Every structure is written in structure tokens, then in C-alpha cells.
Amino acid sequence: MATLYCDMGRDEMFELLERLHDEFNRESFIEADPISVPHAFSATEDREIAGFLAATIAWGNRRAIVKSAHRMMRYMDNAPYDFVLNASEEEIAQLSTYVHRTFNGGDFQTFVRALRHIYTRWGSMGAYFESGYERHHDLRPVLSEFRREFLSLPHDTHADKHLSSIDKGAACKRLCMYLRWMVRRDERGVDFGLWTKIPMSALYMPLDVHTGRMGRSMGLLSRKQSDWKAVEELTASLRKFSADDPVRYDYALFGVGITGMFD
């Protein structure tokens, strides 16, 4: 399979990527994907918080992720923004029974308190990331700063592993995916395009087992490790086909990867 794709010319590769983009970047793909969780809300703040929490637990089986993320919303009375800002300590304590794989109730409590800190100080997740991008014109230092700020309150350090560190070379797949949801905008109705002060060209590819496998098979990624250097390499390869919107091909690579279309 790798040989077949690597032998393609640029025009052939572009046509393939665009065909896969058209196949998978559509509303019918939403239902079974974690992005369906923020799609259940209409207010920007609810979508930001629901999206962040859904992205946080997005590893493993997609249907299990979606089910668990909707359960998170029920713990928050299906009003995530109001809960983050106004929940009492007694209500936050009730999150202790939540579990999704290694993300436990204590982690959930830490994340709610950290989100309250972000919203109290900056007004929204969007305001935080947009102001960071305006300072740096590069999302890499913003990802670094966000992790430090988000985890700046006293907390059980068990939660730290659920927010990847770009400073340690992690691929930061879930943060990149969340940023794609919030920043990307097109007519397809999948991504939200809420944070308009960050250009789509600044986004990085969410790198997981599926996008990595297809990226390597198509000759877009040579690095064997799935780390931040691999994210930069894959994103740079895709910028050659869409400089203004390289992560438009995320669903293309992910979708063909999970369906095994070309196996």
C-alpha cells in the first residue's frame, strides 16, 4: 500500500486527498465521533467546554468515548458552562463517581476547577487561545503556556497525564483536535469555527494511530515515532496541498484509517 501511494505524483495525491476529504468531512460522520458532544449544544461557552472535555477523554473506541462524554455532560446537568462557573463544592464532589478508563472522578473535579479558573480570568477558552496566538503568532508556545496555566491551581497530579505536554515532545493529539473543532470553518457543518482570530493555517494535525498509519502509507510522514516532530512533519506535508487549511485532511486520513477502505 505504501509503495502505491508513494509512487503518486503531486496532482494524483492532491486528488486523492480531496476525494477523501469530500467523503469523510460531512455531517453524517458526526454522530459516531466525539465532536457530536459539543454539537449537542448551541451556546459558544457550552460548546467550548463540552468540546474540551470530550476531546480530553478521546482515546480508544469512538462509540465508548461518545457515550462517556455524554455521561460527563449529564453529571454537569447538561449545562457545562453554568456548572463550571457556578457549581458548589458539594456539586463538584458528586463528580467523584465518574470514570472513563484512566480519567477518574478526581481528574474530572480538577478539570472543572481549572476550567473555572480559565473562564474567571479570561472569560472563555476562546479568549485565552486567541490572546495567546495574538502574542506569539504560533500555536506551539500557546499549547505550552495553556498546560501550565490550566494546571496552575493546587490539584492531584494524577490529572496531569490527561493534558499532553508539548514541552516533553508529546503529539498533543487531543488538544490539536480540540483546536481544529474550535478554529476550522467551512460549509460542511462539522467543525465550529468559533475562534476567528486564529487562522486555520496555524493549526496542527491531530496525530493518532489512524492518521499516522495513513500518513506513513501515503508518503506524507516518514518519522516512526508518533510525537510532536511527527505532527510537524505531517502538517508540513499537508500544507503543500492546502497551505491555508492543512488540517482539512484530518478526517480524510482518519476516516480511511478507521474504515480500512484501502487495506
N, C-alpha and C positions, 0 to 999 in steps of 0.2 A: 504493500500500500504506500509506504514512504517513497519508494522509487517512482511509482506512478505520479505522485504529486510533485516530487522534486523535479521531474522532467518537464513540468508545465512551464510555459512561458508566462511573462507577467500578465498579458492580456487574458490568457486562459485562467490563471489563478484569480484575477480580478472578477471574471465572470462567474467562477465557482463560488467565491466568497459572497458575491452579490445574490446569487441564486439561493444560497443557504440562508443569508440574511432575510431574504424575502420569505423563505419557508418557515423560519422559526421566530422572527421578530414580529409577532402578531398576537392579538388578544386571545386567541384560542390556546396560546401557550401559558397564559397567566394562571389558570385555575390550579394547576398542579405545582406551581412554583411559589417560593416564599414571597415573591412580590405581590401575590394575591392578598397578603395580610394587610399591608398599607392601603391596598386598593379597596378594602372594606370601609375606609373612612373618607370623608370629604374635606375636612379641615386640614390645613397645612401642618399645624403642630401635631395633630394626631397621626398624620402620615409620616412625619419625621420620626416620631418616637416609635410607632409601630414598625416602621421600616428598619430602624436601628436595632430594635430588639429581635425582630425576625432574622435579620442578617447575622446577628450575634450567634444564634444557635444553628446557622445554616451549614451544617456538615452532616454527611450521611444521607440516608434515604429522604428524598424530597417530600414525599407524602407525610412521612413522620415529622419532618420539620414543620410543614404547614400546619399539621394537626396540633403540634406542641406550641407553635407560635400563636395560634388562635386561642389556645388554652391560656397562654400568658395574658392575652387581651381580656379574657373573662376574669382572671384574677384582678385585673385593673378595672373591672366593671364596664368593659368595652368603652372606656373613656380615658385613654392613656395620658393625654395632656393634663386633664383635670386631676388624675391620680398622681402624676409626677409632682405637680405643683402643690396639691392640697391634701394628700393622704396623711392621716395621723400616724403616729408611731405604732399604734395598735393595728391599724390597717396594713402598714408596711410589714409588721411582724407576721401577718397572715400569709405573706408570700413564702414563708419558710417551708411550706409543704410542696412547693413546686420543684419538679425535677425534669430535666431533659438531658439524658446522657450524663456528661460530667458538669453540666451547668445546673447548679442546685439552688435551693431557695435562698441561701445566704448570698450567692452571687447575684440573684435577682434583686435582693434588697440593696446590695452595693450599687448595682447599675441604676436603680431608681433614684437613690440618693445622689449619685453622680450626675444623672440627667437633671435633677432638680438644681444642682449647682450650676450646670451649664445654662439652663433656662433662666435662672435667677440672675446670673451675672451678665449673660449675653443676649437674653431674650429668646433665642432659638438656636437650634443646631445649625440652621442655615446661616444665621448671622455670625456664628463662630467660624464656620468654614470659609464663608465669603470674606470675612475680615482678614483671616489668615492668608487666603490666596491674594488679596489685595496688597498685603505686606510683602509676600515672597514671590508672587507670580510663578509658583511651583508648588504642587501639592505634597511633595515629599517632606519638606520641613513642617508643613501643616499637619501631616499624619503623625509626625514625631511629637510635635507640641500638643496635639489633641490627646494622645495617650497619657502624657504627663499630667495635663490638666484634668482629664477625666478621672484619673486615679489619685488625685492630689489630696482628697479627704482621707481621714483615718478609716481604714477598712481591713477586712480579712483578705490577705493577699492571695487566697485561693482564686479570687475573681480575676487576677491579673492575666492569667493564661487565656482568658476569653477575649482579650483585646490585643491583637498581634502587635509586635514591636518592629517597626521598620528599621530602628537603630540596631537591632540584632539580626537584620537581614531577612526577616520573615516576608513572605509573599503578600501578607495583608489582604488575602482574598476577600474576606467578608467586608472589610472597610472599603475596598475598591468597588465591590458590588453595590454597597450602600450608596457610595458616591455616584455610581452610574445611575442608580434609580433616581436620585435627587437632582442630578445635573442634566442628564441626557434628555433631549426633547426632539420629537419628530411627530409625524401624523399617525403613528401606529397605535397609540394608546396603551403602550406597555410602560415605559419609563415616565416619570412625572415632570421633569424639567422645572422643578421648583426654585432651584438656586441659580438664577440667571447671571450672577456676577462671576461665575466660574465658567470659562469656556469649555466646551466638550473636548477640544483638542488637548486640554490639560489632564484628562482622565487617563488612568492606567487600567490595563486589562485585569479582571478578576481571574487569577490563575488557580485552577483546581485540577483534579486528575483528568477530567474530560477535556478541558481547553488545552491543558498541557500535552496530552496524548495526541490530539488532533493538530496542535501547533507543530509538534515534532514530526508528525506524519506528513504534514504539508510543507515541510522545509522552512517553516516560519520561526522555529525555535530549535537551537542546537544544544543549549545548556541542559545537562541531565538533571541537575538539582532544581526543584521547584521552589526557588527562593526569590528575593527581590530582584536580583540580577536577571533572573529568567523573566520576570514581569517586565522589566525594562526592555529586554531583547524582543520579546513577543510584541509589546506595544510598538516599539520602533519599526518592526516588520510590518505591522498593520497600518502604521502611519503612511507607509509608501503607497497604500491603496486608498486611504481616506485620511488625509492629514488633519482635517477639521473635526473628524469624528472617528478615531480609530477603534473605540470600543463598540461601535455599531456591529462589529463582527463577533461580539461575545456570545450572543445567542446562536450565531451560526456555528461556531466551534463547539459550544456546549451542547446544543441541540443534536448535532450529528454525532457527538460523542456519546450521549446517553441513549440515543436510539439505535446506535450501531449501524447506521444507514450504509456506511461504506466498508463495513467489516467483511 
